[in-house]
C-alpha cells in the first residue's frame, strides 16, 4: 500500500520514471451547491488557503478569469528549493464541471492539474488530479542531480502533492459543507 493514490499516464516502468507520467488523484464529497464549489475551484488562488506549498496565484496580464487558454502565475514554496513563480495555462475548461491547467509550457508541461465536479445524491463530488511531466520542472532537476534515486524522488514528490491536494479538498469542504436542516424533515417521514 506504499503507492496508494498513485496514478500513471503510462506504465509504470520498473523502476518507475518521470516518462511514465506519475501522479495522484484525491476526491471528497461536499454537501453544497455545485455553483459554490465551482466558484472556489475556478479561482487558481484557492490552493494557497489550504496547501502547505502554494502561496498564491494571480491572473496573467490580459486575463481576468477562468476560460480555455487563460493564463495565471502561481507562486509556490518548498523547503528543498525555496520560492518560485510558475506560468500556468488553462487547458481544460468546462463551465461548472472542469478546470485544469498545465505549468511552465503548454506544449511540454512540467505538470498537469485538474479539478472536476460531479453531482451525486444531494452532494458534489470534487476530484483533484495531478500528472507530473513530461516537461522540465523542479522534479526533473532533482532527478538529473540524482538519477539513481529517480523512483524514490518521484514517490516522495507524489506523496507530498497528494497530502497538499487532500488539504485543499478538506478546506473547501469545511468552507462550504452544509448539513441538512433538522427542522425540514423529509416528506417521506412526515406524519
Backbone torsions as a table, in degrees:
resi	resn	phi	psi	omega
1	UNK	NA	9.5	-179.1
2	UNK	-64.1	-20.9	-176.7
3	UNK	-109.2	24.9	179.7
4	UNK	-52.6	132.1	176.7
5	UNK	80.7	-0.2	-179.7
6	UNK	-81.7	135.9	177.1
7	UNK	-119.9	163.3	179.7
8	UNK	-138.2	132.4	175.5
9	UNK	-67.7	-32.0	174.7
10	UNK	-154.0	161.5	178.2
11	UNK	78.5	-140.9	14.1
12	UNK	-86.5	159.2	173.8
13	UNK	-71.5	173.8	176.3
14	UNK	-127.0	101.6	3.3
15	UNK	-79.3	160.5	179.7
16	UNK	-60.3	150.2	179.4
17	UNK	-140.5	167.5	-178.1
18	UNK	-57.9	-35.6	-179.8
19	UNK	-62.7	-17.0	178.2
20	UNK	-75.3	-11.6	-178.5
21	UNK	68.4	57.0	-179.8
22	UNK	-65.9	152.7	179.1
23	UNK	-169.4	-164.1	-179.9
24	UNK	-158.7	165.0	176.7
25	UNK	-144.2	138.8	175.5
26	UNK	-130.9	152.8	-179.0
27	UNK	-139.5	156.1	174.5
28	UNK	-153.3	147.8	175.7
29	UNK	-102.2	133.7	-175.6
30	UNK	-127.7	125.2	173.8
31	UNK	-81.5	92.0	-177.9
32	UNK	-160.0	166.9	174.2
33	UNK	-71.0	135.5	179.9
34	UNK	-57.8	-36.7	-179.9
35	UNK	-63.1	-34.9	178.8
36	UNK	-70.6	-40.5	176.8
37	UNK	-64.1	-45.2	179.6
38	UNK	-58.0	-43.3	-179.0
39	UNK	-59.2	-36.0	179.5
40	UNK	-75.4	-47.7	-171.9
41	UNK	-77.7	-18.0	177.8
42	UNK	-87.6	6.4	172.8
43	UNK	-102.1	110.9	-174.8
44	UNK	-64.2	-12.9	179.0
45	UNK	-82.3	-6.3	-174.0
46	UNK	-59.5	-37.6	-177.2
47	UNK	-59.8	-32.9	-177.9
48	UNK	-62.9	-22.9	179.7
49	UNK	-71.6	-24.0	-170.5
50	UNK	-129.5	-21.6	-175.0
51	UNK	-84.9	149.2	175.2
52	UNK	-84.1	-3.9	-176.7
53	UNK	-117.3	-37.7	-178.8
54	UNK	-76.6	130.0	178.0
55	UNK	-102.2	-15.3	179.7
56	UNK	152.4	178.0	178.2
57	UNK	-157.7	145.7	176.5
58	UNK	-134.9	146.5	176.7
59	UNK	-64.3	137.6	178.3
60	UNK	-68.6	161.4	180.0
61	UNK	-54.3	131.7	179.8
62	UNK	92.4	-2.2	-179.6
63	UNK	-128.2	136.2	-178.3
64	UNK	-129.5	11.7	178.2
65	UNK	177.7	174.9	-176.0
66	UNK	-69.7	135.0	175.8
67	UNK	-170.5	155.4	176.5
68	UNK	-58.9	128.4	-179.1
69	UNK	90.0	-9.5	178.1
70	UNK	-63.7	157.5	-178.9
71	UNK	-129.0	147.4	172.6
72	UNK	-145.0	166.9	178.7
73	UNK	-116.9	122.8	177.9
74	UNK	-98.5	144.6	176.1
75	UNK	-117.0	130.3	-176.0
76	UNK	-132.7	164.2	177.0
77	UNK	-145.7	135.7	178.4
78	UNK	-140.2	139.1	-176.0
79	UNK	-58.0	-28.4	-176.6
80	UNK	-82.4	-26.4	-175.6
81	UNK	-130.8	0.0	177.5
82	UNK	85.7	-150.7	-175.5
83	UNK	-104.8	143.5	178.6
84	UNK	-152.7	157.2	172.7
85	UNK	-105.3	145.6	179.2
86	UNK	-136.2	129.2	174.9
87	UNK	-71.8	140.3	-177.9
88	UNK	-129.0	144.8	-174.1
89	UNK	-129.9	120.0	-179.8
90	UNK	-69.9	117.6	-177.7
91	UNK	-118.1	-9.3	175.3
92	UNK	-134.9	122.0	-178.5
93	UNK	-152.7	114.8	172.0
94	UNK	-131.8	109.8	-175.8
95	UNK	-45.6	123.6	177.5
96	UNK	81.4	-7.8	-175.5
97	UNK	-125.0	-38.9	-168.2
98	UNK	-150.0	129.6	176.9
99	UNK	-136.7	109.7	-177.8
100	UNK	-132.8	152.1	-179.0
101	UNK	-146.5	158.4	175.0
102	UNK	-116.9	156.4	-178.8
103	UNK	-108.6	153.7	171.3
104	UNK	74.9	-61.8	-174.2
105	UNK	-146.2	119.6	-176.3
106	UNK	-63.2	-23.1	-179.9
107	UNK	-91.9	-15.9	-179.9
108	UNK	-150.0	69.0	-169.9
109	UNK	-67.9	147.4	173.1
110	UNK	-74.6	-28.1	177.2
111	UNK	-160.2	157.8	178.4
112	UNK	-128.1	122.5	-176.1
113	UNK	-119.3	150.2	177.3
114	UNK	-159.1	136.2	167.1
115	UNK	-102.4	139.5	175.2
116	UNK	-135.3	140.8	178.7
117	UNK	-113.8	145.9	172.3
118	UNK	-144.8	135.2	176.3
119	UNK	-80.6	131.3	178.5
120	UNK	-142.3	125.6	170.3
121	UNK	31.0	60.3	176.3
122	UNK	79.4	8.5	-179.5
123	UNK	-136.2	178.4	173.5
124	UNK	-120.7	127.9	172.7
125	UNK	-92.2	123.8	179.6
126	UNK	-109.1	122.0	178.6
127	UNK	-112.3	138.5	179.5
128	UNK	-129.8	120.0	-175.7
129	UNK	-126.5	157.8	-179.4
130	UNK	-143.7	139.0	166.5
131	UNK	-128.1	126.5	179.0
132	UNK	-85.6	134.7	177.0
133	UNK	88.2	-172.6	10.6
134	UNK	-85.9	-9.9	-174.2
135	UNK	-78.8	179.2	-178.5
136	UNK	-69.0	147.1	179.3
137	UNK	-162.2	-176.6	175.5
138	UNK	-59.7	-34.9	-179.6
139	UNK	-68.8	-37.9	178.6
140	UNK	-67.4	-34.1	176.2
141	UNK	-66.5	-42.4	178.3
142	UNK	-61.1	-41.6	-179.9
143	UNK	-66.0	-39.8	-179.9
144	UNK	-66.5	-27.7	176.8
145	UNK	-79.2	-25.0	-178.5
146	UNK	-139.7	64.0	-174.0
147	UNK	-59.4	-27.7	179.7
148	UNK	-71.8	-11.4	-179.5
149	UNK	-110.9	17.7	-174.5
150	UNK	-52.6	-50.1	-177.3
151	UNK	-62.2	-42.7	179.0
152	UNK	-65.0	-41.7	178.8
153	UNK	-61.2	-46.0	-179.6
154	UNK	-63.4	-46.4	-179.7
155	UNK	-61.5	-42.7	179.5
156	UNK	-63.8	-42.5	-177.9
157	UNK	-69.6	-40.0	176.8
158	UNK	-61.9	-41.8	179.0
159	UNK	-61.7	-43.2	177.3
160	UNK	-61.6	-47.8	179.2
161	UNK	-59.9	-46.3	-178.5
162	UNK	-58.1	-43.3	178.7
163	UNK	-60.9	-45.1	178.6
164	UNK	-67.4	-40.5	179.0
165	UNK	-62.8	-40.4	178.2
166	UNK	-63.9	-39.9	177.3
167	UNK	-62.1	-38.6	178.5
168	UNK	-62.7	-48.3	-179.7
169	UNK	-62.8	-42.4	179.6
170	UNK	-64.8	-37.3	177.6
171	UNK	-65.7	-41.6	177.0
172	UNK	-63.4	-43.6	178.9
173	UNK	-61.2	-45.7	-179.6
174	UNK	-60.5	-37.7	-178.7
175	UNK	-71.8	-29.9	-170.6
176	UNK	-116.1	-21.8	-171.4
177	UNK	-57.8	131.1	-179.7
178	UNK	-124.0	121.2	174.7
179	UNK	-79.3	149.8	177.7
180	UNK	-60.3	146.9	177.5
181	UNK	-76.1	117.7	-178.2
182	UNK	-66.5	-18.6	177.7
183	UNK	-72.7	-20.4	-179.4
184	UNK	-104.4	81.9	-178.6
185	UNK	-68.1	152.0	176.8
186	UNK	-66.5	137.7	179.7
187	UNK	-55.1	-28.2	-178.8
188	UNK	-71.1	-15.8	179.5
189	UNK	-108.2	-0.1	178.3
190	UNK	-66.3	144.4	179.1
191	UNK	-93.3	NA	NA
